Amino acid sequence: MTKKPSNPATQQPMKARRLDGIELSLIRQINALATSASVNLGIGEPNVEPDEALREMARLAAGTGSWHYSANAGNLSLRKKVCEGTDFDPKSEACITAGTEEGLYAIFQAFVDEGDEVLVPDPGFVSYPTLARLCGAKPVPYNIEPPEWRVDAKAVLDKISRRTKLIVVNSPSNPLGSVIDERTLRAIAAAGPMVVSDEIYREIWYDSPPPSMLGMGRNVIVVNGMSKSHSITGLRLGWILAREELMKPIVTAHQYIATCASVFSQQLAEMILDAHAWNASWLERVRAQFQEQREAALFSIERDMGAKIPPPAGAFYAFAPVPFCESLPFAKALATDAAVLVIPGVAFGRAGEGFVRISFAAPIDAIGTGIERIGRWLRAAKR
Ligand SMILES: Cc1ncc(COP(=O)(O)O)c(C=O)c1O
């Protein structure tokens, strides 16, 4: 009897091996548990509404700009803007990307081979180890220690081996909110391997602007973007600055991922960077709003969770201890039983176990209600 051919529609697709063990991040998985009753302190995007000036710029960008492809590296006029105040050549040392995430993907695709090692912060942003694995490389975590979450240059340099291809640093940090000082950044830049500095939260700071790695060495690649600073996460606008010899393979990889970043978003970004006075006052307003929300979060974390944590110096996350709890079942139970979403620390690496990431990019009353619910749940669990 001849075997009936199986119906391709009912077959499990044969997933590529590079995706073995790779799933949607725990951030997305926890956010999928949201209901209409949930207080969402899990989200990684700013709760800043666009003002009329920003809306008008968006209307103009859509109404008067081009709808055609730009150069792969982006419109030269925008590259000139992102290079302003630096000695980077807009023609050969800047690339506009579809968000920082696409920029990171292009960098990994350009440089990381099977068998390479990539040093990543632990706790650190979920994408870094995954991007390394997708290239067949091994993510090698360097630990960042509580309670201050300061990066120790020695902890990074000790992990460098013959196989180290890239070192990833992220300041201000997601999920820690901590900032890396200039001396440490210089020591990492001078260590030898290529460094990717993810500076997406650089405009969101509280006491003083965080140092950038820009210009710290020909081996340094800086990624940045407007998702967090301008509350335009959905418009996918980022950029990479790197010396010409590093930028060439990055632009090649970027061409086959995105062709170019959205020209609408590029035109809007250019208008934003052109509007110097508006932009400065917008960023001040963003920082002032997050400062208030940070104070509210720190107050509630101390009152309701009994934890006095060092104030985050940048970004909009508090990494709060939940002793005696495994962070993943704890965060899932909080989502389903207490209707509050936070991200389990273990989503950010092994060193994140015993903590949860509380995003204070939320209205002050939601911050208060959400953390009060966490406190109540913790007290009930202890009894
Ligand atoms: C540290 C870090 N890098 C990169 C990204 C990606 O941002 P973008 O919207 O620019 O792709 C995020 C987003 O949460 C982030 O937290």
The ligand as an ORCA input file, in Angstrom:
! r2SCAN-3c Opt
* xyz 0 1
  C      19.002     47.868     26.607
  C      18.133     47.892     25.409
  N      18.697     47.913     24.204
  C      17.954     47.934     23.084
  C      16.579     47.941     23.138
  C      15.810     47.973     21.843
  O      15.306     49.237     21.606
  P      14.770     49.723     20.188
  O      13.337     50.086     20.381
  O      15.618     50.900     19.808
  O      14.942     48.591     19.235
  C      15.930     47.927     24.375
  C      14.454     47.901     24.456
  O      13.877     47.628     25.493
  C      16.726     47.923     25.550
  O      16.178     47.923     26.766
*
